[in-house]
Amino acid sequence: MTPMLDGIKIVAFHHFLMGPLGVQFLADLGADVVAVEQTDGAFQRHWSGAESFVEGESMLFACANRNKRSLALNLRSDEGREIAHRLIAQSHVVIENFRPGVMDRLGLGFEDAKKLRSDIIYASATGYGVDGPYKERAGQDLLLQAISGLAAATGKGEGDARAVGCSAVDHHGAALLANGILAALVRHGRTGQGCRVEATLLGAAIDIQTEAIVAYLNSQHPPKSMRQEEYVSGWLMQAPYGIYPAADGHIALSRVTLAGLAEVLECPELAQIGEHELFSRKGEISRLVAKHTIRFSVAELEERLTSHDFWFAAVNDYGQMARDPQVVAAGHITTIPSAASGQPIRLTTHPIKYDGERPGVRLAPQPLGAQSEEILHELGYSPQQTRTLVESKTVGIGTPLNDAAE
């Protein structure tokens, strides 16, 4: 496919997950992304969930850094900042996800960037934004799940609270960050005008719960607790919408009728409950459903539910998900060789198709500083100047590797 963002140059000062993942979305679309890290590497290179590394390569880094070129740079040095200034002057977009004020202190903030390029699109991703009492706080996925009500809404039973089983706020924040930059690029294409784009984890945490929050704030009788009751998924939902135990796994029930479910589960009591009672008696209904789903295997439940044209799904773990025939057919998982070791790494793919195709992996996640020399050459530095910058530890260099996955 023709790269959607071909010709767009982006310089990214990012770390952790929200920033790198949002930038990766744009890199997938063909933007030339230069990812700038300190000379000892950003956090995502040194930590990985579940201590998952492939030959020393962090999976936190691998999941969000494909299709980017790597520049290792000491931004605390005058020479390093000069290199960053040259990069910004030649870029359409600057992206950073540090706490408010960090980039300003480095001389790389929005006002500094505008002096270098008046039509710059400058995107910042922070925890809480540049205003308000929390602006100096650490912004991190779990903390935002707590503050935003997501952990409370995910809790089971009275008094319980728990986090979603993935970094949902980071991921949604990354999508919003990319969305904001794309909107700014559209306006720039029409008017030539730059833009200050600001995304926050707090905004993402609230936005991802829009339906539930609006229902709660406008309810005439808001519940005493937002916790999920029994097996029902979500305080605002009616029974039997939720996840139920089977003899050998779990089944998710979405759109069903109690009369039909009474037949499927051989439970005549369900047929005696009126459809108008699905919310008011949801705890009782869900317990009754669970008492009978556990009598059947997942396969048996799938066969019985299919015969009634109900909406349902077996609950997969990640291994089962990766083998699911629809996931395989749609191409949501790909395998690429690690740029560092050559070992195979399985990654999720770009989530959207364009003209029937998904963007592929042009460049595997790169070793630190793999393109430093190449980028300095593009900025006008001579080989001798580059050697001097490397010897002074202003710039770090690695081995450029260009393994294409597809």
Phi, psi and chi 1 to 4 in degrees:
 res  aa     phi    psi   chi1   chi2   chi3   chi4
   1 MET       -  151.9   59.2  167.8  -81.9      -
   2 THR   -71.1  125.2  -58.3      -      -      -
   3 PRO   -57.3  127.0  -23.5   34.3      -      -
   4 MET   -66.1  -32.3  -48.0  -73.3  -81.6      -
   5 LEU  -111.9   27.6  -63.3 -178.4      -      -
   6 ASP   -57.2  131.1 -172.1   32.5      -      -
   7 GLY    94.7  -11.8      -      -      -      -
   8 ILE   -86.0  127.0  -61.3  -62.2      -      -
   9 LYS  -106.5  130.8  -66.6 -177.3  177.5  -65.2
  10 ILE  -127.8  133.3  -63.2  174.0      -      -
  11 VAL  -112.8  126.4   55.6      -      -      -
  12 ALA  -119.5  124.2      -      -      -      -
  13 PHE  -108.1   87.8  -55.4   87.5      -      -
  14 HIS  -135.0  159.7   56.2   33.6      -      -
  15 HIS  -152.8  175.2   61.9  159.3      -      -
  16 PHE    60.8 -123.7  -68.3   92.9      -      -
  17 LEU  -128.2  -47.3 -177.4   57.4      -      -
  18 MET   -56.6  -50.5  179.3 -174.5 -179.5      -
  19 GLY   -63.5  -55.4      -      -      -      -
  20 PRO   -56.5  -39.7  -29.2   36.8      -      -
  21 LEU   -70.2  -40.8 -165.0   59.6      -      -
  22 GLY   -63.2  -40.8      -      -      -      -
  23 VAL   -67.3  -37.9  174.0      -      -      -
  24 GLN   -59.1  -37.8  177.6  175.3  -95.2      -
  25 PHE   -56.7  -42.9 -169.9   93.8      -      -
  26 LEU   -73.0  -36.9  -54.9  175.2      -      -
  27 ALA   -63.4  -39.3      -      -      -      -
  28 ASP   -57.4  -34.6  -74.3  -10.1      -      -
  29 LEU   -82.1    5.0  -65.5  178.8      -      -
  30 GLY   106.3   -2.0      -      -      -      -
  31 ALA   -64.4  144.7      -      -      -      -
  32 ASP   -84.2  103.3  177.0   13.5      -      -
  33 VAL  -104.1  124.9  173.7      -      -      -
  34 VAL  -104.6  113.9  173.0      -      -      -
  35 ALA   -93.5  117.1      -      -      -      -
  36 VAL   -98.6  126.3  178.9      -      -      -
  37 GLU  -129.9  159.1  -58.5  171.8   56.4      -
  38 GLN   -63.5  161.5   61.6  -96.2   34.3      -
  39 THR   -68.3  -13.6   51.3      -      -      -
  40 ASP  -101.8    8.8   58.2   -9.9      -      -
  41 GLY    88.8  146.0      -      -      -      -
  42 ALA   -76.8  168.3      -      -      -      -
  43 PHE   -50.5  -42.2  174.4   86.0      -      -
  44 GLN   -65.4  -15.7   62.2  -92.8   19.4      -
  45 ARG   -81.0  -19.6  -71.1 -172.9 -175.7  -89.6
  46 HIS  -110.5   -6.2  -55.5  -66.8      -      -
  47 TRP  -133.6  146.4 -175.0   90.4      -      -
  48 SER  -147.9  136.8 -177.9      -      -      -
  49 GLY   -57.8  143.9      -      -      -      -
  50 ALA    59.5   19.1      -      -      -      -
  51 GLU    51.0   40.0  -61.3 -178.8   -6.6      -
  52 SER   -91.2  107.3 -178.6      -      -      -
  53 PHE  -128.4  146.2  -69.9   81.5      -      -
  54 VAL  -114.4  109.2  173.2      -      -      -
  55 GLU    49.5   43.7  -64.4  -66.6  -36.7      -
  56 GLY    88.0   -7.3      -      -      -      -
  57 GLU   -91.4  123.6 -176.7  174.3    1.4      -
  58 SER   -69.2  137.9  159.6      -      -      -
  59 MET   -77.5  -19.6  -67.3  -57.3   96.8      -
  60 LEU   -65.1  -40.3  173.2   61.3      -      -
  61 PHE   -69.5  -45.8  171.7   75.1      -      -
  62 ALA   -63.8  -33.2      -      -      -      -
  63 CYS   -73.9  -15.5   80.2      -      -      -
  64 ALA  -136.0   19.7      -      -      -      -
  65 ASN  -137.4   25.0  -73.1  -79.0      -      -
  66 ARG   -76.4  161.4   63.8  175.5  173.4 -112.3
  67 ASN    60.4   27.1  -65.7  -31.0      -      -
  68 LYS  -123.0  147.8  -55.1  174.8 -171.4  178.2
  69 ARG   -94.1  146.3  -63.3 -166.8  -71.0  164.0
  70 SER  -107.9  129.3  175.0      -      -      -
  71 LEU  -125.2  119.7  170.7   62.2      -      -
  72 ALA   -94.6  122.2      -      -      -      -
  73 LEU  -145.0  133.3 -165.2   59.4      -      -
  74 ASN   -85.9   99.0  177.8    8.0      -      -
  75 LEU   -78.5   -4.7  -67.5  172.7      -      -
  76 ARG   -87.2   -6.0  -68.6 -176.3  172.6   84.3
  77 SER   -98.8  151.7   68.9      -      -      -
  78 ASP   -60.2  -41.5  -67.6  -21.6      -      -
  79 GLU   -65.7  -38.9  -64.3   86.8   -7.4      -
  80 GLY   -64.5  -41.4      -      -      -      -
  81 ARG   -66.9  -34.8  -73.9 -168.9  -66.8  -87.2
  82 GLU   -62.4  -41.1  171.0   58.7   25.1      -
  83 ILE   -62.7  -44.1  -66.4  169.3      -      -
  84 ALA   -61.2  -39.9      -      -      -      -
  85 HIS   -61.5  -42.8  -73.3  163.6      -      -
  86 ARG   -63.6  -39.4  -69.5 -161.3 -166.9 -173.6
  87 LEU   -62.3  -46.8  -92.5  173.6      -      -
  88 ILE   -61.6  -42.1  -68.8  170.8      -      -
  89 ALA   -61.6  -26.0      -      -      -      -
  90 GLN  -100.4    4.6  -65.7 -173.8   11.8      -
  91 SER  -108.5  153.4  -62.5      -      -      -
  92 HIS   -85.2  -31.2  -59.7   93.4      -      -
  93 VAL  -135.1  136.7 -176.9      -      -      -
  94 VAL  -113.9  134.2  174.6      -      -      -
  95 ILE  -128.2  133.6  -56.2  172.9      -      -
  96 GLU  -144.8  149.2   60.4   91.2    9.9      -
  97 ASN  -135.9   51.1   69.7  -51.5      -      -
  98 PHE   -98.3  171.5  -67.1   94.1      -      -
  99 ARG   -64.5  153.9  -66.9 -166.3 -160.2 -173.7
 100 PRO   -54.2  134.1  -28.1   36.5      -      -
 101 GLY    98.6  -22.8      -      -      -      -
 102 VAL   -62.5  -50.1  169.7      -      -      -
 103 MET   -67.2  -33.8  -67.6  -65.5  -78.9      -
 104 ASP   -62.3  -42.9  -67.3  -44.2      -      -
 105 ARG   -65.8  -25.2  -69.9 -168.0  -68.9  -87.3
 106 LEU   -85.6   -3.4  -71.4  170.5      -      -
 107 GLY    75.8   25.8      -      -      -      -
 108 LEU  -127.3   19.5  -59.4  170.8      -      -
 109 GLY   -75.5 -175.9      -      -      -      -
 110 PHE   -59.8  -48.1  175.6   51.8      -      -
 111 GLU   -64.2  -36.9  -65.0  -59.5  -32.2      -
 112 ASP   -64.6  -43.1  -57.8  -65.2      -      -
 113 ALA   -65.3  -37.7      -      -      -      -
 114 LYS   -63.6  -31.8  -80.4 -156.1  -55.3 -179.4
 115 LYS   -69.2  -29.3  -66.5  174.2 -176.5  175.8
 116 LEU   -82.7  -32.5  -63.4  165.2      -      -
 117 ARG  -153.1  111.0  179.8  162.4 -179.8  157.7
 118 SER   -67.0  -25.0   60.4      -      -      -
 119 ASP  -101.7   24.2   65.8  -19.6      -      -
 120 ILE   -66.4  141.7 -163.5   72.5      -      -
 121 ILE   -96.8  117.7  -66.0  170.0      -      -
 122 TYR  -118.5  111.8 -166.3  100.8      -      -
 123 ALA  -110.6  128.9      -      -      -      -
 124 SER  -120.1  138.1  -64.6      -      -      -
 125 ALA  -121.1  118.6      -      -      -      -
 126 THR  -127.4  176.3   61.6      -      -      -
 127 GLY   -71.8  -47.8      -      -      -      -
 128 TYR  -130.6   -3.8  -52.2   93.2      -      -
 129 GLY   100.4  179.4      -      -      -      -
 130 VAL   -92.9   -3.6  -61.9      -      -      -
 131 ASP  -122.9  165.5  -58.9  -54.4      -      -
 132 GLY    95.4  165.3      -      -      -      -
 133 PRO   -68.5  -17.4   24.8  -35.0      -      -
 134 TYR   -98.5    4.4  -65.3  173.8      -      -
 135 LYS   -60.4  -26.0   65.1 -179.3 -179.0 -179.8
 136 GLU   -92.9   -4.9  -62.2  -63.6  -25.6      -
 137 ARG   -71.4  156.6  -77.3 -166.5 -176.9 -174.3
 138 ALA   -69.7  128.2      -      -      -      -
 139 GLY   -99.4  115.6      -      -      -      -
 140 GLN  -144.8  146.9 -169.8  -88.2  -28.7      -
 141 ASP   -49.0  -52.9 -171.3  -80.4      -      -
 142 LEU   -60.3  -41.4  178.2   63.1      -      -
 143 LEU   -63.9  -38.1  -52.4 -178.1      -      -
 144 LEU   -73.1  -31.8  -90.1  -58.9      -      -
 145 GLN   -61.9  -37.2  -70.7 -163.7   38.0      -
 146 ALA   -69.4  -50.4      -      -      -      -
 147 ILE   -65.3  -37.1  -70.0  170.9      -      -
 148 SER   -81.8   -6.7   67.7      -      -      -
 149 GLY    93.2   -6.9      -      -      -      -
 150 LEU   -63.9  -40.7 -177.3   55.8      -      -
 151 ALA   -66.1  -37.6      -      -      -      -
 152 ALA   -66.5  -42.4      -      -      -      -
 153 ALA   -71.0  -20.5      -      -      -      -
 154 THR   -90.3  -11.6  -50.2      -      -      -
 155 GLY   -65.1  153.7      -      -      -      -
 156 LYS  -110.5  121.7  -72.8  -79.2 -170.7 -179.8
 157 GLY    80.6  166.1      -      -      -      -
 158 GLU   -60.7  129.4 -171.3   61.6   37.6      -
 159 GLY    83.8   -4.6      -      -      -      -
 160 ASP   -92.7  148.6 -177.2   32.5      -      -
 161 ALA  -145.4  143.3      -      -      -      -
 162 ARG  -155.6  154.2   65.0 -177.3   65.3 -169.6
 163 ALA   -81.5  154.5      -      -      -      -
 164 VAL   -63.0  150.9  176.8      -      -      -
 165 GLY   -80.2   22.2      -      -      -      -
 166 CYS  -155.0  174.1   67.6      -      -      -
 167 SER   -82.5   67.8  -60.7      -      -      -
 168 ALA   -63.4  -37.0      -      -      -      -
 169 VAL   -70.4  -44.2  178.3      -      -      -
 170 ASP   -56.4  -46.3  -92.3  -40.6      -      -
 171 HIS   -66.2  -44.4  -75.6   73.4      -      -
 172 HIS   -68.0  -38.3 -173.1   54.8      -      -
 173 GLY   -60.8  -38.0      -      -      -      -
 174 ALA   -63.2  -41.5      -      -      -      -
 175 ALA   -65.0  -40.9      -      -      -      -
 176 LEU   -66.8  -38.4  -65.6  177.2      -      -
 177 LEU   -60.5  -48.5  174.1   63.7      -      -
 178 ALA   -62.3  -40.4      -      -      -      -
 179 ASN   -61.6  -43.8 -175.2   75.1      -      -
 180 GLY   -63.6  -39.8      -      -      -      -
 181 ILE   -67.4  -41.2  -67.4  165.6      -      -
 182 LEU   -62.6  -40.1  -70.9  171.2      -      -
 183 ALA   -62.6  -41.5      -      -      -      -
 184 ALA   -65.1  -37.0      -      -      -      -
 185 LEU   -66.4  -36.6  -77.0  168.1      -      -
 186 VAL   -62.7  -46.6  169.7      -      -      -
 187 ARG   -63.7  -40.9 -173.6  176.6   74.3  172.4
 188 HIS   -59.3  -40.2 -175.0  -84.3      -      -
 189 GLY   -64.1  -30.3      -      -      -      -
 190 ARG   -84.3  -38.7  -68.9 -158.6  -42.3  -92.1
 191 THR  -120.4  -16.2   68.7      -      -      -
 192 GLY    76.8    9.3      -      -      -      -
 193 GLN   -88.7  137.2 -176.6  179.0  -10.9      -
 194 GLY   -76.0 -175.7      -      -      -      -
 195 CYS  -161.7  146.2 -172.0      -      -      -
 196 ARG  -102.1  110.8  179.0   82.0  160.8   98.7
 197 VAL  -104.0  129.5  177.6      -      -      -
 198 GLU  -129.6  119.5  -62.3  176.9   76.4      -
 199 ALA  -118.6  148.0      -      -      -      -
 200 THR  -133.5  153.8   67.6      -      -      -
 201 LEU   -65.3  -35.6  -74.1  172.8      -      -
 202 LEU   -62.4  -45.9  179.2   58.7      -      -
 203 GLY   -61.2  -39.4      -      -      -      -
 204 ALA   -66.9  -40.9      -      -      -      -
 205 ALA   -64.7  -35.9      -      -      -      -
 206 ILE   -76.4  -43.7  -68.6  171.9      -      -
 207 ASP   -61.2  -36.9 -173.4   70.7      -      -
 208 ILE   -69.0  -13.0 -156.7  172.6      -      -
 209 GLN  -113.1   21.2  -58.3  176.4   82.4      -
 210 THR   -50.7  -49.3  -68.3      -      -      -
 211 GLU   -58.3  -49.8  178.2 -167.6    6.7      -
 212 ALA   -67.1  -40.1      -      -      -      -
 213 ILE   -66.6  -44.7  -71.1  172.3      -      -
 214 VAL   -64.6  -39.3  170.6      -      -      -
 215 ALA   -63.2  -41.8      -      -      -      -
 216 TYR   -67.2  -48.2 -176.9   94.2      -      -
 217 LEU   -68.9  -19.7  -65.4  179.8      -      -
 218 ASN  -110.0    7.4  -67.3  -80.0      -      -
 219 SER   -73.0  136.4  173.9      -      -      -
 220 GLN   -71.3  -24.8  -61.8  -58.9  -50.4      -
 221 HIS  -137.2   74.1  -55.5  -74.4      -      -
 222 PRO   -60.3  143.5   20.8  -31.0      -      -
 223 PRO   -67.7  154.0   27.3  -35.2      -      -
 224 LYS   -66.6  -29.7  -65.2  179.6  180.0  178.4
 225 SER  -134.7  143.9  171.7      -      -      -
 226 MET   -91.8   -0.9  -68.3  167.7   49.3      -
 227 ARG   -66.2  151.4  -85.9   63.8  175.8 -178.5
 228 GLN   -72.7  132.7  -61.2  177.6   19.4      -
 229 GLU   -92.0  121.2 -171.9  171.8  -11.5      -
 230 GLU    53.2 -119.3  -62.6  -64.4  -19.9      -
 231 TYR   -99.3   -2.5  -60.2   92.5      -      -
 232 VAL   -75.0  132.6  178.1      -      -      -
 233 SER   -92.5   99.0  -63.6      -      -      -
 234 GLY   107.5  128.0      -      -      -      -
 235 TRP   -61.5  -25.7   67.4  -92.1      -      -
 236 LEU   -87.9   -4.9   71.8  164.7      -      -
 237 MET   -92.3  155.2  -61.1  -58.9 -176.3      -
 238 GLN   -99.2  160.1   59.6 -171.0   21.9      -
 239 ALA   -73.2  153.6      -      -      -      -
 240 PRO   -96.6   24.5   34.2  -34.1      -      -
 241 TYR   -55.3  111.2 -176.5   94.1      -      -
 242 GLY   166.4 -166.5      -      -      -      -
 243 ILE  -117.2  131.1  -65.8  175.6      -      -
 244 TYR  -127.7  151.0  -64.6   88.3      -      -
 245 PRO   -75.9  142.1   29.7  -35.7      -      -
 246 ALA  -114.6  175.7      -      -      -      -
 247 ALA   -64.0  -27.7      -      -      -      -
 248 ASP  -132.9   22.6   57.8   -9.6      -      -
 249 GLY   168.4 -143.2      -      -      -      -
 250 HIS  -141.5  155.3  -70.7   81.8      -      -
 251 ILE  -130.1  137.7 -165.1   85.4      -      -
 252 ALA   -98.9  127.7      -      -      -      -
 253 LEU  -109.7  124.7  -60.2  179.1      -      -
 254 SER  -108.9  -90.2  175.0      -      -      -
 255 ARG   -98.5  108.8 -169.3  168.4 -177.0  175.2
 256 VAL  -141.5  167.0  -57.9      -      -      -
 257 THR  -111.9  147.6   65.0      -      -      -
 258 LEU   -66.5  -34.8  -71.7 -171.6      -      -
 259 ALA   -63.6  -45.2      -      -      -      -
 260 GLY   -68.5  -37.6      -      -      -      -
 261 LEU   -67.2  -31.0 -159.6   56.8      -      -
 262 ALA   -61.2  -37.8      -      -      -      -
 263 GLU   -71.4  -45.7  -65.6 -179.9   25.8      -
 264 VAL   -58.9  -42.8  167.6      -      -      -
 265 LEU   -96.5    1.0  -60.9  179.2      -      -
 266 GLU    54.3   51.0  -59.0  171.9    5.7      -
 267 CYS  -132.2   86.3  175.3      -      -      -
 268 PRO   -61.6  -22.7   18.2  -30.4      -      -
 269 GLU   -59.5  -33.0  -61.0   99.0  -49.6      -
 270 LEU   -63.4  -34.8  -75.4  172.5      -      -
 271 ALA   -68.8  -15.6      -      -      -      -
 272 GLN   -85.9   -7.8  -54.2  -53.9  -48.7      -
 273 ILE   -94.2  131.6  -59.5  173.6      -      -
 274 GLY   -75.2  150.0      -      -      -      -
 275 GLU   -62.9  -24.6  -66.0  -69.2  -35.5      -
 276 HIS   -75.4   -6.0   64.4  -75.3      -      -
 277 GLU  -104.3    8.5  -60.7  177.0  -70.5      -
 278 LEU   -64.5  -29.8  -63.9 -178.4      -      -
 279 PHE   -90.0  -46.2 -170.3   78.8      -      -
 280 SER   -68.1  -25.9   60.7      -      -      -
 281 ARG  -117.2   27.8  -63.1  175.3   63.2 -176.9
 282 LYS   -63.8  -35.8   61.1 -178.5  177.2  179.9
 283 GLY   -62.7  -46.7      -      -      -      -
 284 GLU   -63.4  -44.4  173.7 -170.8  -12.2      -
 285 ILE   -63.5  -46.2  -65.1  168.8      -      -
 286 SER   -65.8  -35.9   66.4      -      -      -
 287 ARG   -64.7  -38.9  -73.5 -169.6  -64.6  -88.3
 288 LEU   -66.8  -42.0 -172.2   57.5      -      -
 289 VAL   -62.4  -46.1  171.5      -      -      -
 290 ALA   -62.3  -35.1      -      -      -      -
 291 LYS   -60.6  -27.5  179.8  179.7  176.6 -178.4
 292 HIS  -104.3  -30.9  -72.8   80.0      -      -
 293 THR   -62.2  -32.5   55.4      -      -      -
 294 ILE   -69.3  -10.5 -158.5  166.7      -      -
 295 ARG   -78.1  -14.6  -63.9  165.6   46.6 -140.4
 296 PHE  -118.8  154.1  -55.9   95.1      -      -
 297 SER   -75.7  165.7   68.3      -      -      -
 298 VAL   -60.1  -43.9  170.1      -      -      -
 299 ALA   -61.4  -41.2      -      -      -      -
 300 GLU   -64.8  -42.2  -70.2  171.0  -31.5      -
 301 LEU   -64.7  -40.4  -72.9  170.0      -      -
 302 GLU   -60.7  -43.2  -71.8 -179.6  -48.4      -
 303 GLU   -64.9  -44.3 -177.9  178.1   -3.2      -
 304 ARG   -67.6  -42.1  -73.5  168.3  173.9 -104.1
 305 LEU   -69.4  -35.4  -69.2  163.1      -      -
 306 THR   -61.6  -36.7  -61.9      -      -      -
 307 SER   -64.9  -20.2   67.3      -      -      -
 308 HIS  -103.7    4.7  -77.2   71.6      -      -
 309 ASP    58.1   37.1 -161.1   27.6      -      -
 310 PHE   -83.2  162.7  -73.5  156.8      -      -
 311 TRP   -94.3  120.2  -63.6    6.3      -      -
 312 PHE  -158.2  168.6   68.3   91.1      -      -
 313 ALA  -159.5  143.2      -      -      -      -
 314 ALA   -69.6  147.7      -      -      -      -
 315 VAL   -88.2  117.5  175.4      -      -      -
 316 ASN   -96.0  146.7  -71.1  -25.9      -      -
 317 ASP   -86.7 -178.7   60.8   24.2      -      -
 318 TYR   -65.9  -35.0  -71.9  159.1      -      -
 319 GLY   -64.2  -44.4      -      -      -      -
 320 GLN   -66.2  -39.2  -67.9  166.9  -37.5      -
 321 MET   -58.0  -45.5  175.0  -82.4  -63.2      -
 322 ALA   -65.6  -23.0      -      -      -      -
 323 ARG   -95.8   -7.6  -62.8 -171.3  -62.3  -88.4
 324 ASP   -57.6  131.6 -173.2  -72.3      -      -
 325 PRO   -60.2  -31.0   17.2  -30.6      -      -
 326 GLN   -73.1  -39.4 -175.5   58.6   44.5      -
 327 VAL   -62.3  -42.7  173.0      -      -      -
 328 VAL   -65.3  -46.4  173.0      -      -      -
 329 ALA   -63.7  -35.4      -      -      -      -
 330 ALA   -81.7  -14.9      -      -      -      -
 331 GLY    75.1   38.8      -      -      -      -
 332 HIS   -80.9  -12.5  -73.7  -65.4      -      -
 333 ILE  -124.0  135.1  -55.4  -66.8      -      -
 334 THR  -130.3  160.5 -170.6      -      -      -
 335 THR  -119.0  128.7  -59.7      -      -      -
 336 ILE  -128.2  156.2   68.8  168.4      -      -
 337 PRO   -78.7  136.6   26.7  -31.9      -      -
 338 SER   -60.8  134.6  163.3      -      -      -
 339 ALA   -67.8  -24.9      -      -      -      -
 340 ALA   -83.6  -39.6      -      -      -      -
 341 SER  -124.5  -15.3   67.3      -      -      -
 342 GLY    84.2   -7.5      -      -      -      -
 343 GLN   -71.6  147.1  -66.4  -61.1  -51.3      -
 344 PRO   -68.8  137.7   22.9  -32.2      -      -
 345 ILE  -127.6  131.2  -63.0  175.9      -      -
 346 ARG   -95.7  127.8  -58.6  180.0   76.0 -171.5
 347 LEU  -127.3  157.0  -59.4  175.5      -      -
 348 THR   -75.9  153.5   59.1      -      -      -
 349 THR   -98.0  172.4   56.1      -      -      -
 350 HIS   -56.4  133.3 -171.6   87.0      -      -
 351 PRO   -79.3   -6.2   28.4  -35.5      -      -
 352 ILE  -123.0  145.0  -59.6  171.6      -      -
 353 LYS  -101.9  147.6  -73.7 -174.4  176.5 -178.6
 354 TYR  -127.2  119.1  -52.7   86.8      -      -
 355 ASP    52.6   38.9  -64.7  -32.7      -      -
 356 GLY    83.8    3.0      -      -      -      -
 357 GLU  -125.7  147.4  -65.1 -177.2   60.3      -
 358 ARG   -94.7  142.9  -68.5 -172.7 -164.2  -79.3
 359 PRO   -60.5  139.4  -21.3   32.4      -      -
 360 GLY   -96.4 -169.7      -      -      -      -
 361 VAL   -99.6  103.2 -178.5      -      -      -
 362 ARG   -78.8  -32.5  -53.2 -176.2  -49.4  -81.9
 363 LEU  -143.1  118.3 -162.3   61.8      -      -
 364 ALA   -62.6  155.9      -      -      -      -
 365 PRO   -50.0  126.6  -29.0   37.4      -      -
 366 GLN   -94.8  151.2  -68.8  -69.9  -70.4      -
 367 PRO   -59.5  152.9  -23.2   33.5      -      -
 368 LEU   -56.9  126.1 -180.0   63.6      -      -
 369 GLY    73.7   16.9      -      -      -      -
 370 ALA   -60.2  -31.9      -      -      -      -
 371 GLN  -111.2   16.1  -74.9   77.5   34.8      -
 372 SER   -55.7  -48.8  -69.1      -      -      -
 373 GLU   -64.2  -42.0  -68.4  179.3  -78.5      -
 374 GLU   -61.2  -43.9  169.8 -174.3  -66.0      -
 375 ILE   -68.3  -41.7  -66.8  163.7      -      -
 376 LEU   -62.1  -37.7  -70.6  178.0      -      -
 377 HIS   -61.7  -42.4  174.0   72.5      -      -
 378 GLU   -64.1  -29.3  -66.9  170.6    0.1      -
 379 LEU   -84.1   -2.1  -65.7  174.4      -      -
 380 GLY    99.5    9.5      -      -      -      -
 381 TYR   -82.4  138.1  -72.9   87.9      -      -
 382 SER   -78.8  163.5   69.1      -      -      -
 383 PRO   -55.8  -39.4  -28.0   36.2      -      -
 384 GLN   -67.0  -42.8  178.8   56.5   51.7      -
 385 GLN   -61.6  -39.9  -71.6  173.7  -47.7      -
 386 THR   -63.4  -44.0  -62.2      -      -      -
 387 ARG   -60.7  -40.8  -78.1 -165.7  -65.5  -87.0
 388 THR   -62.7  -41.4  -59.6      -      -      -
 389 LEU   -66.9  -35.8  -70.8  166.6      -      -
 390 VAL   -69.9  -44.0  171.3      -      -      -
 391 GLU   -64.2  -31.1  -70.5  168.3   -0.7      -
 392 SER   -84.5    0.9   67.6      -      -      -
 393 LYS    64.7   22.5  -59.1 -171.3 -176.2  -54.8
 394 THR   -74.7  -33.7  -61.0      -      -      -
 395 VAL  -126.9  140.1  172.6      -      -      -
 396 GLY  -108.5  142.1      -      -      -      -
 397 ILE  -122.1  149.3   59.8  171.9      -      -
 398 GLY  -134.2 -168.3      -      -      -      -
 399 THR   -97.4  118.9  -56.5      -      -      -
 400 PRO   -70.9  130.3   23.9  -31.0      -      -
 401 LEU  -129.6  135.0  -64.2  157.4      -      -
 402 ASN  -123.8   46.6  -60.4  -77.6      -      -
 403 ASP   -68.7  117.2  -64.0  -42.4      -      -
 404 ALA   -86.9  137.3      -      -      -      -
 405 ALA   -86.8  -27.9      -      -      -      -
 406 GLU  -131.3      -  -60.9  171.3  -11.5      -
